Amino acid sequence: MTMDMSRYLGLFLTEASEHLEGLGRDLVQLEREGAPAVVDSMFRHAHSVKGMASSMGFESIAVVAHRVEDLVDAIRQDPSKLERTLVDLLLGATDMMLAQVRSVADNKPPDDASALLGQLADKVSVVTGRTPGATRVLNRPSVSIPAVAAPAPVTVAARVHPEPSEATPPPPPAAEAPAAAAPATEGEGASKTATRWAVRLRIAPTCQTPGVRAFLVHKRLTGLGTLHGLQPPLEDLKAGRIPEGNIQVELETAEGEEGIRKALRNVAEVELVSLKPAVVAPPPASATAAASPAAAEAPRPPTGVDAARTVRVRTELLDYFLDTVGELLLATARLRELGKVLPESSRPPIEEGVYRLQALVKDLHDKVMSARMTPLSLITDRLPRAARDIARRREREVDLVITGAEIELDRAILDELADPLLHMLRNCIDHGLEPAEERLAGGKGARGRVLVSVRRARDRVVLEMEDDGRGMNAAKLKAAAVARGALSAEAAARMTDREAFMLACLPGVSTAKDVSEISGRGVGMDAVKRVVENVGGTLEIESELGRGTRFTLRLPLTVAVVHLLLVAVGDEVFGLPIAKVVGAMEADSEKLDRSREMPLLPHGQGLLPVYGLDELVGVRAPPRKGVRPFVVMEGDAGRVALAVDRLVGQEEAVLKPLSRPLDLLPGLSGVTILGSGRPVFILDVPRLLSA
């Protein structure tokens, strides 16, 4: 019998990656804290990967996962066996399986792991004192996996109902192995006292792949014992023909009730409706009991996961929803503007309908945005592993503390922040923290500390990363910037220390004594700042010599809606992101101070360079003399002032990306459409100034 498993490839790639990332996090946590419950979580991650890979036909991944299972089980039996080289080997195995999964995603055969398997087998012999047996993987039917051009789209979990209030039951005790950990054959089950259980399950109606969920359930249950009276039949289950998602079967097994529950606990989108001893004799009564209405209405025991509360949705589909709702918002604004030109007697009913439509569309927009919101833990969960690896390479000891990772941001922002956050962590450990001897000489503890904290501040999220290292030297940063020609000596002298720290974000400006292969202050921080600003956020740097450095990212909740200051030059209107606007003021342009022909605007305790927006964007505007507005903006090398013709007002706008070839023009970050139907370009002032 052959079965086409290619339609399950996208699900396999997503879930296998999640399990392997979880395995890596658990390993780092186990090494740091020694929490016994983490071992059981590690075992479940490895076992799930083994089962899924075997079912899909990726035996090379399954055998590595099986050897990892052996080692994790040895740690569970004797926690004293855990030591650094074993953690290194298990992390290496996790990385290998992730690489193999990525190869599958690229339609390539998984990487060869024979050398790693040899190391794992040797380690099993050392920690258990016996030669490991042949790797065993789940028995599976013959499957055919045709070549696929591209993997299925990556998915994200989108909430469709409130999260369950009851907590997920704790993992099984360290002394107990999950029921599905060592699948028993039918002969093994028959050698013990077997009990027949009536099992009723339901697949969530929102499940997009009921066939693969049912197949996984079947594999779990056959691993426990013998199945009788499966409804629907196995062929229908594999094909996804499951009326109303209901599955019923009788399981003859030596495992108890808790063992059956453990085996089914980690199958997503499957709910255990009832589990009770089956009536075996007389046979007709057994069949009646299995199909009776009373059994169908039996009270539902508590389960670890309420499958009906979540569903996987492709990110492309969420993006489409968001774009469509954005178009509805623009169309509603256009209708509102058109209503203003109607006769006054005709306006009330039209305005009432438009306002009602606007309220409905705004509510729909909020719901779509809430579906896109994702906890920051999606990217912060990767940091402990990265911190461990960097610290090992630099021979340092580091404590990484993360708080507030449950706070949510738009998934689009999180995807952009993953690399910048990792680069900041590298900088903190590699160049921020001192070696142990230097810390002890300075009166600090030998172990360095990096704190990552996240909090909500009204409509923004503030993410701070702080180290307790040597700090940054403002004077050296100024000197480095002047030496590279990025700043004049006169401008450097006027800079405050806070402004000087931002010089680390200029390309090539660094005060590091040695730029390692890991990181270098100033090497890449320009990319960090650019990414943060591209999503509508801001980056701030604070530092004190001998005390440490703090990076502060102030981020919007979403990139779909932006707050703009609209300004006009000539006949054109442009949008400036409010997040980068410091303020606006009026001054007589003819009375401004000048330095090397550059006008300077008094602002606060200093002078700001003035740029004409008409010249920057190439718009023809008649010369304007006398008093005119100036907008003070944040630039790469400090604040600047933009001379404009007039301030139009503020607008909450739906941001739309630029299409080719407009996306190649420096200084344009997007476009929006006003209620009047007029398109307005949104300017990226730092890039506009450097173009």
C-alpha positions, 0 to 999 in steps of 0.5 A: 500500500502506498500513500502520498505524504507530500500534502503533509510536508508543510505541517511536518516542517513547521512542527518538527522545527518547533519541536527541535527549537524547543529541545534546544531551549530545554537543553540550555535550561537543563544545563543552567537550572537542572530542572527535572521536568525539563527532561520529560519535555526534552524526551517528548520533543525528541520522540515527536520528531522521531515519530513524525520523521518516520511517518514521513519516510525521513529515516535519517532524521528519525534515527538521530532523534532516536539516539537523542531519546536514548541519551535523554532517557539516561539523563532522566534515569540518572541526572548526575550523568549530565555534563557539559560535553554531553550537552554539547553533543545533544545540541550538535544533534539538535542542530543537525536535525534542524539542518536536515529539516531545512534540507527537506524544505529545500527539496534536498535529501537530508544531510549525512549524519553517520559521523554524528550517529557514531558519536551518539552511539559511543556516548550512549555506551559511556553513559549507560554502560552497555552497547546501544541496540539498533535504532528503532523507528516507528513501523509505518506503511509504505509511503511515497513522497513525490518531489515538491517544488517548494514546501507548504507555507509557514504557518502561525497559530492564530487565536480564534477564541479566548485562551483556556483558563485552566493550566496545562497539566504538568509533565509526567514525573521523571521516573515515568516514561511517556506511554508512547516512548517505547512502543510495544508490539502486540506480543508484548502487550499480550504477555501482560494483563491487558484491559480493553478500553473504549476510546472516543476522540474528536478532531477539531472542525478547524483542523486543516489536515484531519487525515494526518492528525487521525493517522498520528492518533492511530500510530500512538494507539497501535504503539500501546496495544491492539485496536478493535472496531476502529470507526471510521476504517483506517483507509478513511482516516488516512484520506481525511473522511471523518464524519464530524471529526469523530473517531471511536475505537477499542484498545486492548493494552496493558497500559493504564488510563494515564498511559493512554492519556499521555500517548494522546496528550501531544497530538494537536487539534485532537480532543479526547472525548471519553476513555473508559473500560469497554464491556467485552462480554457479551460481544453484542453488548460491547458493540452496543456500548461502543456506539450508544448515545450515552457513550457519545454524551459521556462527561468529557474528562479534563485534557491538556489541550483544548484543540478547538481554541486554536487553528493554524493559519498561513501568514500569507492569508493573514497578510491578504486579510490585512491588505483587504481590510486596509483597502476597505479603510481607504474606501470608507475614507473616500466615501466620507470625503465624497459625502461632504460634497452632497447637498446638506439635506442628503448628508445625514443618512449617507453619513450615518451609513458611512460611520457605521461602515467605518466602525465595522471595518475598524473592528474587523481591522482590529480582529485581523491585527489581533490574529497577527499578534505573536508573543516576543518569546518567538524570538527571545526563546532563541537567545539563551542558546545563542548566549551559551554558544557565544560565552563558550567561544569567548570563555566567559560566564554569562547569566541571561535574564529575560522578562516580559517575553509574553508581550505581543507584537505584529508578526511582521515586526518580530520577523524583522527583529530576530537578527538585530536582537541576536546581534545586540546580544553578541555585542553585549557578551563579546565586547560589552562584558569583560573577561572574568579576571578584569571583572574581579579586578574592577570589583564585579562578580566573575559572571557577567549579566545581560538583562532583556526586558520587555514592557508595554508603554501605551501604544508601543512596546519598549524592549531593553537589552542591558549588560553590566560590562565596561560601557562605551567611551563617548570621547573615543566614539567621537574621535573614531567618527571624526577620523573616518570623516563621518563627522566634523570636529566642530559637530563632534564638540557640540555633541552630548554623550547621549548623542555620541553613543549613537555614533556606534550606529554609523558604518565602520565606527567602532571603539573595540580593540579587536573585532572578532568573528562574533561581533564588533561594536559599530559593525552591524549596529547601523543595520540594527538601527535601520531595521528598527526604524524601518518598522517605525521604531526608534533605537536609543543607547545609554552607557556609563564607563565601568557600569555597562550599556543599555540598548532601548528599542521603542517599537510600534505594535503594528507596521500596518497603520502609521501615524504621520505628520503631513507636510507640504513643499510646493504642490506636493504633500509628504508624510513624516513618521511621527515616531521620528519627529522631535517637534516643529517650530517657526523661524525667519529663514533669513536670520539663521546662523550659518556655518560653511553655508549650512543654515543652523536653527537654534533648538534647545541648547544647540544649533541644528543643520537645516535642509530644504525638503524641496531640495532633498526630494527634487520638488520645484517650489517658489523661493520663500522668505521670512518666517516658515515652518521647520520640522525637527527630525532624528537623523543618523548623526543627530537631529536635523531640521527640515524646512517646509512650506506648511504643516498640513496636519496629522493622519493615521494612515494605512501603510502600503509597500512600494512596488518596483521601481519606486522601492529602489529610490532612497528615502521612500519607505512606503505610500499611503492614500488619504481620504481624498484619494490623494497618494502620499509618499512616506519619507525615510529622512535618514536615508534621504539625507545620506543619498 
